[in-house]
């Protein structure tokens, strides 16, 4: 008997099968769909893969380990509250890879003479400033051996000069006629404002009253310096 409009229509015998098939089809569509497709997020068993970029507009807290195998660029401030450990040789920045550049300098001369008056340069050496360094910590030692072949007892003076400056007093020794003496003067200075070029280290000497003539290997001067260039 056909039903009338608005009357109850009994379900067919296969209604439950159709319902199960419909539910199964919906589940299959959900399983096949990647709800995170446009974001690059791929759920994994026990984790998540992210392909693409992430903008974090608030704080990021990481309580476990974080491994970064690619590049990490930080344009803001970075504060590290714990220990920072870096393998040897991985830092590319010059200021970290080579903050100090050491150098040594030596010069010598013989058969020198000295005269009275202000100390004058007897021996000098130019220190070349390596690129990227703006300061130099210098320790300079000047030594001088002299024989007084003048007409009377006299004084000999020795000073060391760094970049035009002579820190402290000169060394002074008295010698009788024919007497050989040895003098040493050591100075230190921090030379700043460097930008390439060079600066000079010198040994300067004079006598008190007489001219001390040259005397071969009896009258010699040495300069020895250590230089630590700083960024």
ZIGIPE-V451698 format. One record per residue. N is the residue number from 1. PSI is psi as a letter, one per 20 degrees, with the letter a starting at -180 (999 if undefined). OMEGA is omega in whole degrees, 0 to 359 (NA if undefined). Layout:
N/PSI/OMEGA
N/PSI/OMEGA
//
This chain:
1/p/182
2/q/179
3/q/177
4/q/178
5/p/179
6/i/180
7/r/181
8/p/178
9/o/179
10/q/179
11/q/176
12/r/183
13/h/182
14/j/183
15/h/181
16/h/179
17/g/180
18/h/179
19/g/180
20/g/178
21/h/180
22/g/178
23/g/180
24/g/180
25/g/178
26/g/179
27/g/179
28/h/179
29/h/179
30/g/180
31/h/182
32/h/183
33/q/174
34/n/185
35/i/179
36/j/189
37/g/183
38/i/183
39/i/184
40/j/181
41/p/178
42/o/177
43/p/177
44/r/177
45/o/179
46/j/181
47/a/183
48/p/171
49/p/178
50/o/176
51/o/182
52/b/183
53/r/179
54/p/172
55/p/179
56/o/184
57/i/177
58/a/181
59/q/175
60/o/180
61/p/178
62/o/182
63/i/177
64/a/179
65/q/177
66/o/179
67/p/178
68/o/181
69/i/178
70/a/179
71/q/176
72/o/180
73/p/178
74/o/180
75/i/177
76/a/179
77/q/178
78/p/179
79/p/179
80/o/184
81/i/180
82/a/181
83/p/176
84/o/181
85/p/181
86/p/176
87/q/180
88/p/172
89/j/184
90/i/184
91/p/182
92/i/182
93/p/185
94/h/183
95/h/178
96/h/182
97/h/181
98/m/181
99/h/181
100/p/177
101/o/183
102/q/177
103/q/176
104/q/181
105/q/176
106/q/173
107/q/178
108/q/181
109/q/177
110/r/179
111/l/181
112/r/175
113/q/178
114/q/179
115/r/181
116/r/182
117/a/179
118/q/176
119/p/177
120/q/182
121/p/175
122/h/184
123/q/180
124/r/177
125/q/179
126/p/179
127/o/181
128/p/182
129/p/178
130/q/182
131/p/175
132/i/182
133/p/187
134/i/181
135/q/176
136/p/174
137/o/191
138/p/170
139/o/186
140/p/176
141/p/174
142/p/176
143/q/182
144/p/171
145/p/182
146/q/172
147/p/182
148/n/176
149/k/177
150/a/187
151/i/184
152/r/176
153/p/185
154/r/178
155/q/172
156/p/182
157/q/178
158/p/176
159/q/176
160/q/189
161/p/179
162/o/176
163/l/176
164/i/181
165/q/177
166/n/181
167/p/175
168/a/184
169/q/174
170/q/174
171/p/181
172/p/179
173/p/177
174/q/179
175/p/173
176/r/180
177/p/180
178/i/183
179/p/175
180/p/181
181/r/177
182/p/180
183/q/178
184/p/179
185/p/182
186/p/179
187/q/175
188/q/179
189/q/172
190/o/180
191/p/184
192/r/177
193/k/182
194/q/176
195/m/184
196/a/179
197/b/182
198/r/170
199/r/192
200/q/172
201/p/184
202/q/168
203/p/183
204/q/183
205/r/176
206/r/175
207/r/181
208/g/186
209/h/187
210/r/170
211/p/175
212/o/185
213/q/174
214/q/183
215/l/176
216/c/182
217/j/176
218/h/181
219/n/185
220/r/174
221/q/175
222/q/170
223/p/175
224/p/184
225/q/168
226/p/183
227/p/174
228/o/178
229/p/182
230/q/179
231/999/NA
//
